[in-house]
Amino acid sequence: MAELEIPAKYKIDEVRKRKEILELPIASPGDEPIKINLGPSHPAMHGTIKMIAEMVGETIVNIDVEPGFLHRGFEKMMENHTYPSALPYTDRLNYVTAFINNFGYVATIEKLFGIEITERCAWLRTLFSELSRITDHYTCQAAICSEIGAMTPFLYFMQARDWIWEHFNWATGARQTYSYARIGGLARDIPDDWLDKCKEILKSNIPLLKDIHGLMDKNRIFLDRTQGVGEISQEDAINAGITGPFLRSTGVGYDVRKALPYLKYNEVEWEVPVGKYGDNYDRWFIRNREIEESLKICFQCIEKMPRTGPINSDDYQAHLPYKPEVYQTIEGLINHFKIIIEGPKPPKGTIYHCVEAANGELGFFLVSDGTGTAYRLHVRAPSFMTMGALDKIIIGHQLADIIPIFGSVNMVGGECDR
Amino acid sequence: MSYQLPDFPDMNYYDRKKRTLLDQLYVKEIGRGVWITSKHLFRNLFKWLTFRKGGVVILYPEEQRPDLSPNNRGRHVLVQRRNGSPRCVACQMCATVCPASCITIEAEESDDAIIQKRPKVFNIDISRCIFCGFCVEACPVDAIRMLPTTEKLVGYNRFKMIYDRDTLLHWNPVVNDDVVHGYNPI
């Protein structure tokens, strides 16, 4: 068999030459690069990831990125649990946007069943998805700020995030791992005045955001460390399979919410922000713009949402029957037991469904063999794709630039390593 | 849309503005930073001086949060019948649905001929529990509920965090048949 030939332009020497590194650092011919290990558990890395950097002087000439230290066998566990009882595991994929993971997982199974969710449920899911996208962007932005040395905006972001999380607790019963979605609906209806309070909370976030912009937008230290650092070309980003704010910062306006509209995203007005250079600063900028767009969507959802109506679909094959039926009728009780013991049984087949998570396209590929448990479930995790392109971004920069670069790509360990 | 977002003052910076000399000198930005942070400082200080909620830190095991949501999924309780026996009929539904497999149930025959079964052992390993509330949802007789409080959910030893039937049953004797407490999916 002929050996696979690598085109010249992809060879490492050529790549380095293009980045004009080889001429830069090597001092004398006998020098070897020094290896520096940024271990799996390092105070400056958020998430457990190992990086072995080869350095000449202060410049990184080669880097080896090793994810996988948070591997918990998510996909194997999905094969051992029935569809409803595996739901809490999806909370822990990207633990900041548990709602989006829940709704993505549940929508995959609904697609397989052919269940249509109710109007009110779809609006609620849209609202919750956007709120949790806001919280994820808050978290990422806060991390970038604190890694560059600005602790105050970090605390303001955390405060704003906590207001939203505490408000989630009033609707779902948990601050972070909600387990709120059910196949064909939601776990429970929201309290009566929840939406009005939600509006107030979002409005009270705006002064805090203004303060943060006041601190960061013209801050010279911040601009110097983000502008022109961690650049990636559009081509590289597409080839690596990157999606989400990272891809949009290079100028590609790909967003699953626009490209393959799901839930109610085609009934609200919003736009996809794109960047130009694909560096740290563009990623920061895109996330800020997305927070604004998400706020817009949230306000529109609250306006347009029907205030009354059923939450769960009429389809009883997938979700648990209502409690009065379980307590009073034998059919309801049998249905309840069957769904819990055996799980809802979708038809045989394979299906892929993707949603726009905070870091990009979160896809679920499900193989069903007709039983109540998934035969195979693969998660297309957006963070994992960014890890493949991380060396392209980091090579040529200095050791201190790893931290803001790694902060701005927003790798989430639970999702990346699964 | 009734509510319009305000324009953030410096957000319309695309394409990147060239920085002026005044921006390059740190002085102006330091002044702005001090102004913004001191506004927050004095606001919080005023709240603290007038005995309102200033900080948000709670020293957890000793202090309890007074403002927890009534829907919060906290501590498990087993509901009693009017004579004080557990309402649970040991049907194993909660143990089946539990994603963390932290519930252990052993059944025995009940004295009452109508009830037939009752739990001899009902253990919940709180150190493994993920508080998803599925056990509450799965119960066909409304025998297990979750209270909003997170009291006594800590321990020095993981073996002491396995709560048995009597602890779960008598932890809050106020629970009676008619009042719906805490997380209940109806």
Boltz contact constraints between the chains, C-beta under 6 A:
constraints:
  - contact:
      token1: [A, 85]
      token2: [B, 97]
      max_distance: 6.0
  - contact:
      token1: [A, 85]
      token2: [B, 99]
      max_distance: 6.0
  - contact:
      token1: [A, 88]
      token2: [B, 99]
      max_distance: 6.0
  - contact:
      token1: [A, 88]
      token2: [B, 130]
      max_distance: 6.0
  - contact:
      token1: [A, 88]
      token2: [B, 132]
      max_distance: 6.0
  - contact:
      token1: [A, 152]
      token2: [B, 37]
      max_distance: 6.0
  - contact:
      token1: [A, 169]
      token2: [B, 69]
      max_distance: 6.0
  - contact:
      token1: [A, 169]
      token2: [B, 72]
      max_distance: 6.0
  - contact:
      token1: [A, 170]
      token2: [B, 69]
      max_distance: 6.0
  - contact:
      token1: [A, 173]
      token2: [B, 71]
      max_distance: 6.0
  - contact:
      token1: [A, 173]
      token2: [B, 72]
      max_distance: 6.0
  - contact:
      token1: [A, 173]
      token2: [B, 73]
      max_distance: 6.0
  - contact:
      token1: [A, 173]
      token2: [B, 183]
      max_distance: 6.0
  - contact:
      token1: [A, 174]
      token2: [B, 73]
      max_distance: 6.0
  - contact:
      token1: [A, 179]
      token2: [B, 132]
      max_distance: 6.0
  - contact:
      token1: [A, 188]
      token2: [B, 185]
      max_distance: 6.0
  - contact:
      token1: [A, 211]
      token2: [B, 36]
      max_distance: 6.0
  - contact:
      token1: [A, 213]
      token2: [B, 8]
      max_distance: 6.0
  - contact:
      token1: [A, 213]
      token2: [B, 10]
      max_distance: 6.0
  - contact:
      token1: [A, 214]
      token2: [B, 36]
      max_distance: 6.0
  - contact:
      token1: [A, 215]
      token2: [B, 33]
      max_distance: 6.0
  - contact:
      token1: [A, 215]
      token2: [B, 36]
      max_distance: 6.0
  - contact:
      token1: [A, 217]
      token2: [B, 10]
      max_distance: 6.0
  - contact:
      token1: [A, 218]
      token2: [B, 23]
      max_distance: 6.0
  - contact:
      token1: [A, 218]
      token2: [B, 29]
      max_distance: 6.0
  - contact:
      token1: [A, 219]
      token2: [B, 29]
      max_distance: 6.0
  - contact:
      token1: [A, 299]
      token2: [B, 3]
      max_distance: 6.0
  - contact:
      token1: [A, 300]
      token2: [B, 1]
      max_distance: 6.0
  - contact:
      token1: [A, 323]
      token2: [B, 186]
      max_distance: 6.0
  - contact:
      token1: [A, 326]
      token2: [B, 140]
      max_distance: 6.0
  - contact:
      token1: [A, 336]
      token2: [B, 140]
      max_distance: 6.0
  - contact:
      token1: [A, 340]
      token2: [B, 93]
      max_distance: 6.0
  - contact:
      token1: [A, 340]
      token2: [B, 96]
      max_distance: 6.0
  - contact:
      token1: [A, 340]
      token2: [B, 97]
      max_distance: 6.0
  - contact:
      token1: [A, 340]
      token2: [B, 138]
      max_distance: 6.0
  - contact:
      token1: [A, 341]
      token2: [B, 96]
      max_distance: 6.0
